């Protein structure tokens, strides 16, 4: 009998509130450009400042969630998001909008940090992250269907602020802080980051991976309106359909789980994304623009869910999940400005070709990390060195269910000696030796 899996809905909601700002980046940047009279580069810089603030929160709080408490930090992040984005939505003064976006970005990053840390501690982090991506994709699709039909620069910012307020009641189900005594000796060794080389490579490649994604995502609205000659409502519908297709991709990733491992979805998916980016950036009509955007948004959350699961598997305390996520946020932050500068200097098609080439280059080390940390097939004696004799015997048996064998690299279970009191010691004279020459029925 296997215990039923419970869905961590508070974490899914917190994940949604934290990730919504990057998902709404194209319409946020476009609205700031048209509503406040900013240039494309200036609007992209505001979007980059928002996401840079979010990444800063992740780096500062990566190791403090357990000590300060998930509930306290989650409420702080949601409060900052509601105040910052809400204030930016209610004013037209550019300095106030920038300040509100930076404050709100720090709140989004705090919420994302708490969600990533707690998801890494779940029994199935891939399933929890897939549900979070499913939720944020659905909400972003709804916003893209409604916002383009309404005037105003701050509608997307207001949507993020309202989402933060809606998630607030669910934080009561998160754990409070559990500050403990100062670590010494072996505790410090246990607190060190495991898989440092793999984690560092993954963080660096995730920065570049996210930069390429959001360089195009930040200017996708301008590609649709300026190069593909579509109206803003039509571009909004394309984005909504694309995010709806992303829902199907996330559902497929959740159903597939770890059957294909992580290397194939991450490496192969990144190669496909590179082609989609090149197609979308060179689009000159509705067909090519919609095809590129829909295919891209279908594959992107699938690969992202496996990357989040890979980062979570590197450290059960969630520190690599937060650090890799923060590195990803740095790339996300630099994305809008990078896309604006590249498109202004070389045009959208050249920008797409450059971003696609960069993705092909980072696909190799990301796949290598997935292969290295995924372990080898369990063989007799392979688990014995880590997890004990029974697991090695089970691993050798054909037809063994996957859930009964611990993952390679899992923490070894402690052995506890149980003293037995009152058990009489056997007397030596109670037993006799076996003798092949003694006749049956004879006595000593």
N, C-alpha and C positions, 0 to 999 in steps of 0.2 A: 504494500500500500504506500503510495506516494502522497505527501502532504499537498493540499491544493495551493496553487500559487495565488497570492493576493496581489491586487493591483495597487501600487503606491500612488493613488490619485493626488494627494497633496504635492508630491514631487513632480508629477506630470504637469499640474497646474503651475507650479513655480517655474518649471522649465519653460512652459509656454510664455509666461510673463517676461522671463529674461531674454528669450530668443525672438520675441515679436519685433523688437526694434530693428535688428538686422534684416528680417524678412520683409519689412516695410520700407527698406532703404530707398528703392528707386522712386516710389511716389513721394517719400519724405523729401528727398533732394530736389525732385522736380517741383514740388509745391513751394519749397523755399525759394527756388530760382524764380518762379513766376509770380509768387505772391508777395515777395519782399524786394523784387527788382535786383536780385543778385546775379552775378555772372555764373556760368556753369562751374568754373573752377572754385569760386567762392562758396557756392552751395555744396560742392563736393567736399570742400574743406570743413564745413560745418558737420557734414555726415561723418567725416573722418575723426573729428574731435569727439563726437558722441561715442563712436566705437572705440577710440583710444582710451577714453575715460572708463568704458566698460572693461577693457583689457587690464587697465591699471588696478581695478577692483579685484580682479581674479588673482593677479600676482601678489597683492598685498594680503589677501585673505585666505590664500590656499591652505595654510597650515593653522589657521585660527578658528575654523568652523567648529571643530570638536570642542575646543576650549571655551569659546564664547557662547556656543549653543546655536543649533540650526534655526530654532524658532526666533531668537533675538535678531540674528543677522538677516533672516528672511524678511522679518517685519521692517527692519531698517532699510533694506533694499527696496521693498515695495513702497515704503513711505517716500524715499528719495525719488523713485520713478514717478509716483503720482504727483509730487510737488514740482519736480523739474519739468517733466513733459507737459503737465497741466499749465504751469506758468508760461512756458514757451508758446503754448497754443493760444493763450489769452492776450498776448501782446504782439505788436508789430515792430517794436524797437529791436533792431538787429543785435545789439550787445546783450539785451535781455534774453533774446531767443537763443543765442549761443550759450549763455550761462545756464539757461534752463536745460538745453540739450546735454551739456556736460554733466550737470547734476543728475539728470535722468539716466544718462549713460552709466554713471557710477552705480546707480540703483539697479539698473538692469544687470550689470556685471556682478553685483553682490548676489542678486537672486539666482543668477546662473551658477555662480560658485557654490552656493548652498545646494542647489539641485544636483550639480555634478558630483559633489562630494558624497551626498546621500545615495545617489543612484549607483555609484561605484561600490557601495556596501551592500547592495541588493544581491540576492542569489542569482538573478538573471539581469545584469545591467543592460544587455542588448535589448531585451524586451521593454524595459522601462524607458530607455532612450528612444526606441522606435515609437512608443506611445506618445512621448513628448513631441517628437517631430510630427507625428500625425495630428496632434492637437494644434500645434502652432501653424501648420500648413492649412488646416481647415479654417482657423480664425483669420489668417492673412488673406485667404481666398475670399472670405466674406467681406473683408475691408476693401479689397480691390474691386469688388462688384458694386460697392456703395459709394466710396469716396470720390471717384472721378465724376460722379453726377452732382456733386455738391461743391459750392465755392469755398474759398478760404485756404490759408496756408497751413493751418494748424490742425486739420482734421485727423491726420494720421498720428500726430503727437497726442492728441486728445484720446484717440482709440487706445494707445499704449497706456496712458495714465488710467483710463477707466478699467482696463484689464488688470492693472496692478491693484486697484481698489477691490475688484471682484475676487481676486485670489486671496486677499488678506484674511478672511475668516478661516480658510483652510490651514493657515499656519499654526493654529492651536493644536493640530495633530502632530506637529514636528517636535522632536526632543529638545529639551532645554539644555543649557550648558552643564558640563560635568567636569569642572576644574579639579585636577588631582594633584598629588604631591610632585615635587620636582623629580624628573627622571635622572637616574644615575646608573652607571655601570652598564649592565646588559640591556637596560631599557633604552639607553641612548643608541645602542647598536640596533635594536629592533626598530627604532624610530627613523633610521636612515632610509633614504629613498632606494628601493630596489631597482634593478634593471636601468641603471643610470645611462649607460650608453644608448640603449634602445629608446629610452624615454627622451633623451636629448635629440636624437636623430628624428624621432617622430614629431617633437615640438618644432624643430626647424623646418621640416617639410610641410607640416600643417600650416605654418605661417605663410609659406609660398603658395600652398594649395588654396588657402582661403583668400589670399590676395588676388589670385587669378579669377576665382569665382566672383568676388565682389567688385573687381575692376569692371567686369562686364555687367553685373547686376546693377551697379550704380548708374550706368549710362544706358541701360536697356530701354528705359522710357524715351530717351532722346533718339535712340536708333529707330524705334517704332514710329515716332512722330516725324523726325527730321529726315531719315534715310529711307524708311519704308513708306512714308507718306500716309500714315494712319492717324485717325483722330484719337484724342486722349481716351474717350470711353471705349473705343475699340481695343486700344492697347491694354486698358484695364481688364477687359473681358479675356484677352489672350493671357494675361498674367493669372487671372482667376482660374482659367482652364488649366494652365500649366501647373499651378499649385494643386488643383484637383487631381491632376495626373500624378503629382508627387505623393498625394495620399495613397494612391494605388501602389506606388513604388514602395512606400513605407510599409504598407500592409503585406506586400510580397516579401519584403526583407524580414518582417516579423514572423511570417509563416515559414520562411526558409530557415531562419535561425542560423545555426552553425554547421549545417549539413555540408556546405561547400568550404568551410573554414573561413578565414578572413582575408587571406592573400588574394584569392581570385576576385571577390567582389571589390576589394580596394584597388588592386592594380588594373584589372580589366575595366572596372567602372571609371577610373580616372582617364584611361585612354579614350573611352567613349565620350566622356565629358569634354575632352579637348576637341574632338570633332564637332560636338554640338556648339561649343563656343565659337569656333571658326565659322560655322554655318550661320549662327544668329548674328554675328558681327558683320557679315557680308550681305545680310538680307536687304532686298530692295522692294519687297512686296509682302502682302499678307501671308502668302503660302510659306515662303522661306522663313519669314520671321516667326510665325506661329510654330512651324515644325521645329526650328532650332530651340525656341524657348520651352516648348512642351517636352521635347525629348530631354533637354538639359535638366529641367526641374523634376522629371521623373526619375532620373538616375542620381542626381545630386543628393537627395536625402537618404537614398539607399546606401551610398558610399559613406556619407557622414555618420549614419547610425553604426556602421561597422568600425569606423575610426573612433567614435566615442567608446564603443565596447572594447576596442583594442587598448585605448588609453586607460580605461577603468581596470582592465585585467593586469596592468603592470604594477598596481599597488592597491590592495584591498582597502586602504584608508582613504583612497580617492585623491591623493595629492598629485599624482601624474595626470589624472583626469582633469583637475583644475588647471595645472600648469600647461598642459597641452591645449586645453580650451582657451586659456589666456593668450597663448602664442597664436592660436587661430584667430582670436579677436584682434590681435595686433595686425595680422594680415587683412582681416576684414576692415579694420580702421584705415589702413593705407589703400584699400581697394578703390573707393570712390575717387580719391584724388589721383591715383595712378591711372585709372580709366579716363578721367577727364583730361589729364595731361597728354596721354598717349593718343587719344582720339583727336585732340586739338592739334597736335603736332603732325601726326601721320595718317589720320583718318580711321574710321571704324574697322574696315577690313584688315588693315595692317595691325591694328591693336589686337584683333581677334587671333590673327596668325601668331603674333608674339606670345599671347597668353596661352594658346594651345601648345606651342612648343615648350613653354615653361612647365606645363602640366605633364607632358610626356617625360620630361627630365626628372621631375620629383616622384613620378610613379614608381621608379625603380627602387629608391631607398625605402619608400613606404611599404612596398611589397616585401622587401627584405626584412624589415622589422616584423611584419606580420608572420613571415615564415619562421623567423628566429624565435619569437616569443610564443608561437603556436605549439611548439614541442613536436616530438616524434610519436609515431604510433606506439602504444604501450606494449612492451614485450615482457616475457617472464623475467623477473628480477629487476626490471627497470624501475618499478615503483618501490621495490624493497629498500633501495637506498634512500628513499624519501619518505614513503608513507607506510611501510611495513609489509610483512609477508602476505596477509590475506588479500590485499589489493593486487599484488603481483599474481597470485593464483587466479583471481577473478579475471584479470586482464588477459590471461592466457586462454581462458575458456571461450569457445566459439559461441556466437549468439548472445553475448552478454549485453544487457541494456546499457546505453551510454551513461545514464545517470548513476550507475553503481560504481563507476571507476573514477577516482579523483583525478583532476587535471594535473599534468606534470608541472611541478613548480608550486603546487599548493602547499600551504604551511603544514608542517608535520604535526600530527595530533600528539599532545603530551600523554605520557604513560604514567598512570597513577597507581601506586602500590596500595593495596587494600589489606591491612593486617587482619588475620583471622584469629580471634581470641577463643580460648576454650577448646581448641581442637587437640585431642590427645596425640602425642607422638607415637607412631607404631613401634611396637616392641620387636626387637630383632628375632626373638625366638618364636614369634607368631608365624614366621615364614620358613620355608624349607627350600632347598635347592633341587632343581630337576636333575635326575640321574637316568641316563638311558639304560643302564644295566640293572636297575632295580626292578624286581618283578612286581606286577600289580598286586595290591592288597598287602604287601609287606610293610612292616614298620621299622623305625630306627632301633 
